[in-house]
Amino acid sequence: MKNQDIDSADNRQLLVWVSFSVFIISMLSILVNYQIEIDTPLMHISYTALIIYLILSILIKRGLNLIISQHLIIIISLIFTNLLWFYEYGHHGPVLFIFVLIFALSIFIWQGKKLIISTIILLINLSVCFYIEFTYRDLIVDYQDKTTKIIDVYSSIFMLLIIFYALMMAVKKSYSREYEKALQSDKLKSSFLENINHEVRTPLNAIVGFSSLLNEDDITPEQRKDYSTLIMESNDALLRIIDDILLVSTLESNDATINVRYCNLDDVINGLHKTFSEALVKIKKHNSIALYVSEPNVSAIIETDKIRIQQVFIRLMDNAIKFTDSGKINFGYRVEQDTILFHIADTGTGIKKKFHSKIFDRFYKVNADEEELFKGTGIGLFITKKIVESLNGEIWLSSIFGSGTTFYFSIPKTGYKENNLS
């Protein structure tokens, strides 16, 4: 969605630029035509174009519907070009350049079927103009003298270069942005593969190493038990990485299965509280981090995918625990007018504001201690965002560096009913 918004903004800016450029060109054309004493109809066309393109540039700038703007500027440009064809010396004049410009503009603002249709219309229009000129030569008046032709052609070319400049700048801007995006994507993927290699090798080495130690004859039962525990933990870590990689592929291809059933949100939250209380004990953070559940304003039952909700909470809670050394973590939900709003708040390291816009991007990871990017697998929050979107929801964060982070996500209040048993 973000990329579409950027493309629309660029498209609108281009249309404003082109409209205003034609306004300037019309003004210059009036001055040139006045100097070479051009025919009155041509002056009227220039005056009309001056007014219409000024109004059009203002309307587009102020938010006229983009699709309407695109059609208007092409249709109006074709109308004026056809008028100029007959009043500005047909193929002898500079009007052929304008047809090329309209075609170039069509390539910028349309694609697919729309571009094909506009190209066909433009070719038909040009063919009709040539047919009329070839069949009814008296309709097209030639230049009155050679000097008039030279002034008109060269001044028109000069003015049309203004629009070519606008189009080329649009190309350059779009290319530069896509090139930077490609470089960033390549860097992120390389970092992802390097870190995945490390993340996979770490538990795998532990599994292989401790499995070989289990075959030693001189180990004690306690050591055997410890080694088995470490093997199981490494196995779980390895499975988690593999599951994340497979889940990314499934979510990106929109093949994720959503099992919608009635879900008691209080049961989900209480189950998560128990799970993460045990996790804090296991990693020996239970004495330094207090885990709280925020009481909901209304206990709710909704229709959603319980497993997907849990997956979101698990990833966000893992991050909260990972980046919180002491303090508290609280999580829960609220019933809003049209949505259920969930939150996970911690008092950990926080995230600097400059990273907020990219924190959910694929392969993107922030190291809070060193401000280095691309550490870790960088797919946890990306997966979280994709899961929330698969539930027709939204996710965002609020964070102050050094003071903690709060993640919010909301989903539709589908099939909502109060849980009166709570």
C-alpha positions as semicolon CSV with decimal commas, in nm:
position;residue;x (nm);y (nm);z (nm)
1;M;0,000;0,000;0,000
2;K;0,278;0,235;0,081
3;N;0,431;0,194;-0,265
4;Q;0,097;0,265;-0,429
5;D;0,063;0,585;-0,228
6;I;0,410;0,697;-0,340
7;D;0,331;0,619;-0,705
8;S;0,001;0,810;-0,683
9;A;0,174;1,112;-0,531
10;D;0,438;1,105;-0,806
11;N;0,167;1,069;-1,069
12;R;-0,029;1,363;-0,930
13;Q;0,285;1,578;-0,907
14;L;0,367;1,498;-1,270
15;L;0,015;1,595;-1,386
16;V;0,038;1,924;-1,194
17;W;0,379;1,993;-1,346
18;V;0,260;1,914;-1,701
19;S;-0,058;2,124;-1,664
20;F;0,135;2,421;-1,532
21;S;0,401;2,376;-1,803
22;V;0,132;2,391;-2,074
23;F;-0,003;2,705;-1,906
24;I;0,346;2,863;-1,934
25;I;0,380;2,738;-2,291
26;S;0,042;2,888;-2,384
27;M;0,153;3,221;-2,240
28;L;0,478;3,211;-2,440
29;S;0,287;3,098;-2,747
30;I;0,061;3,403;-2,725
31;L;0,365;3,631;-2,715
32;V;0,532;3,457;-3,011
33;N;0,210;3,445;-3,214
34;Y;0,156;3,812;-3,147
35;Q;0,506;3,894;-3,277
36;I;0,462;3,697;-3,600
37;E;0,102;3,822;-3,643
38;I;-0,056;3,481;-3,642
39;D;-0,422;3,420;-3,736
40;T;-0,693;3,510;-3,482
41;P;-0,829;3,149;-3,435
42;L;-0,484;3,033;-3,325
43;M;-0,466;3,316;-3,072
44;H;-0,806;3,211;-2,936
45;I;-0,683;2,852;-2,898
46;S;-0,380;2,977;-2,702
47;Y;-0,594;3,197;-2,476
48;T;-0,835;2,910;-2,408
49;A;-0,547;2,669;-2,334
50;L;-0,395;2,927;-2,099
51;I;-0,711;2,943;-1,888
52;I;-0,805;2,573;-1,897
53;Y;-0,460;2,438;-1,805
54;L;-0,421;2,688;-1,523
55;I;-0,755;2,577;-1,377
56;L;-0,660;2,211;-1,433
57;S;-0,325;2,246;-1,254
58;I;-0,498;2,410;-0,955
59;L;-0,771;2,143;-0,936
60;I;-0,521;1,854;-0,956
61;K;-0,298;2,021;-0,696
62;R;-0,596;2,056;-0,460
63;G;-0,687;1,687;-0,479
64;L;-0,903;1,627;-0,786
65;N;-0,957;1,252;-0,824
66;L;-0,640;1,108;-0,982
67;I;-0,818;0,892;-1,242
68;I;-1,038;1,186;-1,347
69;S;-0,727;1,406;-1,364
70;Q;-0,547;1,155;-1,587
71;H;-0,839;1,130;-1,831
72;L;-0,901;1,504;-1,834
73;I;-0,543;1,600;-1,916
74;I;-0,519;1,344;-2,201
75;I;-0,863;1,429;-2,350
76;I;-0,813;1,806;-2,326
77;S;-0,462;1,776;-2,471
78;L;-0,595;1,572;-2,765
79;I;-0,870;1,827;-2,834
80;F;-0,624;2,118;-2,840
81;T;-0,376;1,917;-3,049
82;N;-0,643;1,842;-3,309
83;L;-0,737;2,211;-3,325
84;L;-0,372;2,310;-3,361
85;W;-0,327;2,053;-3,637
86;F;-0,571;2,242;-3,859
87;Y;-0,483;2,593;-3,749
88;E;-0,107;2,554;-3,719
89;Y;-0,013;2,416;-4,060
90;G;-0,074;2,042;-4,017
91;H;0,233;1,824;-4,053
92;H;0,439;2,128;-4,153
93;G;0,406;2,273;-3,803
94;P;0,521;2,152;-3,461
95;V;0,202;1,961;-3,377
96;L;0,356;1,620;-3,446
97;F;0,581;1,677;-3,145
98;I;0,272;1,726;-2,930
99;F;0,133;1,385;-3,035
100;V;0,465;1,231;-2,926
101;L;0,439;1,414;-2,592
102;I;0,084;1,292;-2,533
103;F;0,196;0,936;-2,604
104;A;0,490;0,975;-2,364
105;L;0,258;1,113;-2,096
106;S;0,023;0,815;-2,146
107;I;0,314;0,578;-2,082
108;F;0,386;0,755;-1,753
109;I;0,034;0,766;-1,612
110;W;-0,114;0,439;-1,741
111;Q;-0,017;0,077;-1,781
112;G;-0,168;-0,246;-1,904
113;K;-0,502;-0,225;-2,087
114;K;-0,543;0,149;-2,030
115;L;-0,211;0,220;-2,199
116;I;-0,299;-0,008;-2,494
117;I;-0,639;0,161;-2,536
118;S;-0,491;0,513;-2,515
119;T;-0,222;0,418;-2,772
120;I;-0,485;0,283;-3,013
121;I;-0,698;0,599;-2,972
122;L;-0,393;0,819;-3,030
123;L;-0,294;0,626;-3,346
124;I;-0,650;0,642;-3,480
125;N;-0,664;1,015;-3,406
126;L;-0,331;1,075;-3,583
127;S;-0,439;0,862;-3,882
128;V;-0,762;1,059;-3,918
129;C;-0,566;1,387;-3,912
130;F;-0,334;1,265;-4,186
131;Y;-0,626;1,134;-4,391
132;I;-0,809;1,465;-4,373
133;E;-0,495;1,658;-4,460
134;F;-0,417;1,427;-4,753
135;T;-0,775;1,427;-4,885
136;Y;-0,872;1,789;-4,816
137;R;-0,549;1,982;-4,859
138;D;-0,724;2,315;-4,875
139;L;-0,823;2,282;-4,508
140;I;-0,459;2,309;-4,403
141;V;-0,301;2,648;-4,455
142;D;0,074;2,663;-4,506
143;Y;0,306;2,921;-4,351
144;Q;0,281;3,265;-4,509
145;D;0,660;3,290;-4,537
146;K;0,981;3,107;-4,445
147;T;1,064;3,338;-4,153
148;T;0,728;3,271;-3,987
149;K;0,783;2,895;-4,021
150;I;1,131;2,908;-3,866
151;I;1,017;3,120;-3,570
152;D;0,709;2,907;-3,507
153;V;0,884;2,569;-3,531
154;Y;1,188;2,656;-3,321
155;S;0,995;2,844;-3,055
156;S;0,750;2,551;-3,031
157;I;1,034;2,303;-2,996
158;F;1,186;2,518;-2,722
159;M;0,856;2,530;-2,535
160;L;0,792;2,157;-2,576
161;L;1,132;2,087;-2,423
162;I;0,987;2,221;-2,098
163;I;0,739;1,933;-2,089
164;F;1,006;1,684;-2,195
165;Y;1,208;1,806;-1,900
166;A;0,918;1,733;-1,663
167;L;0,878;1,380;-1,804
168;M;1,249;1,302;-1,791
169;M;1,274;1,427;-1,434
170;A;0,985;1,195;-1,345
171;V;1,175;0,905;-1,504
172;K;1,492;0,996;-1,317
173;K;1,311;1,024;-0,984
174;S;1,130;0,693;-1,031
175;Y;1,449;0,517;-1,144
176;S;1,651;0,657;-0,853
177;R;1,390;0,543;-0,601
178;E;1,364;0,194;-0,752
179;Y;1,743;0,165;-0,771
180;E;1,781;0,260;-0,405
181;K;1,505;0,016;-0,317
182;A;1,682;-0,262;-0,509
183;L;2,014;-0,189;-0,336
184;Q;1,842;-0,187;0,004
185;S;1,660;-0,511;-0,074
186;D;1,982;-0,678;-0,189
187;K;2,160;-0,566;0,129
188;L;1,874;-0,688;0,346
189;K;1,858;-1,027;0,172
190;S;2,233;-1,077;0,202
191;S;2,217;-0,991;0,571
192;F;1,917;-1,220;0,615
193;L;2,097;-1,516;0,458
194;E;2,407;-1,455;0,666
195;N;2,208;-1,436;0,987
196;I;1,989;-1,732;0,898
197;N;2,307;-1,929;0,843
198;H;2,424;-1,828;1,192
199;E;2,081;-1,883;1,352
200;V;2,051;-2,231;1,198
201;R;2,408;-2,337;1,271
202;T;2,394;-2,240;1,639
203;P;2,116;-2,484;1,745
204;L;2,231;-2,741;1,489
205;N;2,585;-2,744;1,631
206;A;2,439;-2,776;1,980
207;I;2,223;-3,072;1,873
208;V;2,514;-3,250;1,704
209;G;2,762;-3,171;1,982
210;F;2,548;-3,271;2,280
211;S;2,409;-3,577;2,097
212;S;2,764;-3,708;2,059
213;L;2,831;-3,642;2,427
214;L;2,531;-3,859;2,523
215;N;2,720;-4,161;2,389
216;E;3,010;-4,108;2,630
217;D;3,035;-4,371;2,902
218;D;3,176;-4,146;3,174
219;I;2,893;-3,888;3,194
220;T;2,673;-3,875;3,501
221;P;2,292;-3,906;3,492
222;E;2,265;-3,535;3,578
223;Q;2,488;-3,443;3,284
224;R;2,290;-3,672;3,056
225;K;1,971;-3,495;3,165
226;D;2,125;-3,150;3,109
227;Y;2,251;-3,248;2,765
228;S;1,908;-3,383;2,670
229;T;1,745;-3,059;2,784
230;L;1,988;-2,852;2,577
231;I;1,925;-3,072;2,274
232;M;1,549;-3,024;2,309
233;E;1,587;-2,647;2,347
234;S;1,812;-2,629;2,040
235;N;1,566;-2,845;1,850
236;D;1,281;-2,610;1,941
237;A;1,489;-2,308;1,832
238;L;1,571;-2,473;1,499
239;L;1,208;-2,565;1,436
240;R;1,103;-2,210;1,519
241;I;1,342;-2,068;1,256
242;I;1,224;-2,316;0,993
243;D;0,859;-2,244;1,078
244;D;0,922;-1,869;1,038
245;I;1,082;-1,915;0,696
246;L;0,797;-2,136;0,575
247;L;0,538;-1,898;0,722
248;V;0,690;-1,601;0,537
249;S;0,653;-1,789;0,208
250;T;0,293;-1,884;0,288
251;L;0,189;-1,534;0,395
252;E;0,353;-1,363;0,097
253;S;0,177;-1,592;-0,148
254;N;-0,155;-1,531;0,032
255;D;-0,191;-1,906;0,088
256;A;-0,221;-1,878;0,467
257;T;-0,518;-2,070;0,602
258;I;-0,748;-1,868;0,827
259;N;-0,971;-2,080;1,052
260;V;-1,241;-1,848;1,179
261;R;-1,424;-1,969;1,487
262;Y;-1,570;-1,816;1,802
263;C;-1,283;-1,724;2,030
264;N;-1,295;-1,629;2,399
265;L;-1,033;-1,355;2,422
266;D;-1,003;-1,384;2,801
267;D;-0,901;-1,749;2,764
268;V;-0,639;-1,651;2,502
269;I;-0,491;-1,378;2,723
270;N;-0,488;-1,594;3,037
271;G;-0,323;-1,880;2,848
272;L;-0,054;-1,646;2,718
273;H;0,004;-1,509;3,069
274;K;0,066;-1,861;3,199
275;T;0,296;-1,947;2,906
276;F;0,513;-1,638;2,940
277;S;0,523;-1,651;3,319
278;E;0,683;-1,994;3,279
279;A;0,913;-1,856;3,007
280;L;1,036;-1,581;3,241
281;V;1,115;-1,841;3,507
282;K;1,296;-2,056;3,253
283;I;1,525;-1,772;3,139
284;K;1,558;-1,644;3,499
285;K;1,396;-1,306;3,442
286;H;1,094;-1,364;3,665
287;N;1,251;-1,168;3,951
288;S;1,338;-0,865;3,734
289;I;1,033;-0,842;3,506
290;A;0,674;-0,820;3,630
291;L;0,416;-0,961;3,388
292;Y;0,070;-0,802;3,400
293;V;-0,258;-0,853;3,219
294;S;-0,459;-0,536;3,155
295;E;-0,824;-0,590;3,243
296;P;-1,046;-0,542;2,934
297;N;-1,321;-0,280;2,944
298;V;-1,559;-0,557;2,829
299;S;-1,487;-0,930;2,824
300;A;-1,536;-1,035;2,464
301;I;-1,598;-1,332;2,240
302;I;-1,543;-1,276;1,867
303;E;-1,513;-1,471;1,545
304;T;-1,146;-1,491;1,447
305;D;-0,851;-1,729;1,411
306;K;-0,734;-1,802;1,765
307;I;-0,405;-1,956;1,648
308;R;-0,316;-1,647;1,443
309;I;-0,389;-1,419;1,740
310;Q;-0,161;-1,631;1,955
311;Q;0,114;-1,623;1,690
312;V;0,106;-1,243;1,691
313;F;0,120;-1,224;2,070
314;I;0,400;-1,482;2,092
315;R;0,628;-1,287;1,856
316;L;0,556;-0,952;2,017
317;M;0,594;-1,093;2,368
318;D;0,923;-1,261;2,272
319;N;1,053;-0,922;2,158
320;A;0,929;-0,752;2,475
321;I;1,106;-1,006;2,695
322;K;1,421;-1,001;2,481
323;F;1,463;-0,622;2,501
324;T;1,353;-0,576;2,864
325;D;1,608;-0,647;3,135
326;S;1,401;-0,512;3,422
327;G;1,067;-0,343;3,477
328;K;0,733;-0,470;3,357
329;I;0,540;-0,601;3,060
330;N;0,165;-0,570;3,034
331;F;-0,065;-0,688;2,762
332;G;-0,434;-0,723;2,696
333;Y;-0,720;-0,589;2,483
334;R;-1,000;-0,334;2,468
335;V;-1,333;-0,344;2,288
336;E;-1,360;-0,038;2,060
337;Q;-1,652;0,077;1,847
338;D;-1,572;-0,136;1,541
339;T;-1,256;-0,321;1,641
340;I;-1,077;-0,513;1,913
341;L;-0,760;-0,328;2,011
342;F;-0,474;-0,538;2,152
343;H;-0,156;-0,406;2,313
344;I;0,181;-0,531;2,440
345;A;0,375;-0,271;2,641
346;D;0,722;-0,306;2,788
347;T;0,971;-0,087;2,974
348;G;1,267;-0,209;2,770
349;T;1,523;-0,036;2,550
350;G;1,271;0,121;2,314
351;I;1,314;0,197;1,945
352;K;1,439;0,523;1,800
353;K;1,181;0,711;1,594
354;K;1,389;0,695;1,276
355;F;1,340;0,316;1,273
356;H;0,960;0,319;1,328
357;S;0,865;0,340;0,959
358;K;1,076;0,035;0,864
359;I;1,046;-0,187;1,169
360;F;0,784;-0,410;0,999
361;D;0,977;-0,442;0,671
362;R;1,099;-0,781;0,560
363;F;1,454;-0,873;0,673
364;Y;1,482;-0,549;0,874
365;K;1,622;-0,562;1,225
366;V;1,743;-0,294;1,467
367;N;2,012;-0,358;1,725
368;A;1,904;-0,133;2,010
369;D;2,247;-0,126;2,174
370;E;2,467;-0,039;1,879
371;E;2,220;0,116;1,635
372;E;2,328;-0,139;1,377
373;L;2,075;-0,255;1,124
374;F;2,004;-0,601;0,985
375;K;2,105;-0,802;1,293
376;G;1,904;-1,118;1,355
377;T;1,673;-1,286;1,103
378;G;1,460;-0,973;1,062
379;I;1,138;-1,158;0,978
380;G;0,959;-1,177;1,313
381;L;0,782;-0,840;1,295
382;F;0,729;-0,880;0,922
383;I;0,547;-1,209;0,990
384;T;0,348;-1,039;1,266
385;K;0,234;-0,764;1,031
386;K;0,138;-1,014;0,762
387;I;-0,064;-1,223;1,009
388;V;-0,253;-0,917;1,133
389;E;-0,325;-0,812;0,773
390;S;-0,452;-1,163;0,697
391;L;-0,707;-1,102;0,974
392;N;-0,805;-0,770;0,804
393;G;-0,636;-0,579;1,085
394;E;-0,367;-0,317;1,136
395;I;-0,053;-0,303;1,349
396;W;0,158;-0,009;1,468
397;L;0,384;0,094;1,753
398;S;0,459;0,374;1,994
399;S;0,809;0,390;2,139
400;I;1,048;0,624;2,314
401;F;1,411;0,519;2,303
402;G;1,525;0,422;2,652
403;S;1,172;0,416;2,795
404;G;1,004;0,118;2,632
405;T;0,779;0,020;2,345
406;T;0,408;-0,046;2,303
407;F;0,283;-0,246;2,006
408;Y;-0,082;-0,217;1,909
409;F;-0,283;-0,424;1,667
410;S;-0,651;-0,418;1,592
411;I;-0,886;-0,660;1,416
412;P;-1,252;-0,626;1,316
413;K;-1,512;-0,692;1,585
414;T;-1,670;-0,970;1,380
415;G;-1,936;-1,181;1,553
416;Y;-1,881;-0,987;1,874
417;K;-2,067;-1,078;2,192
418;E;-1,999;-1,010;2,556
419;N;-1,858;-1,288;2,770
420;N;-2,103;-1,277;3,058
421;L;-1,938;-1,569;3,236
422;S;-1,626;-1,364;3,321
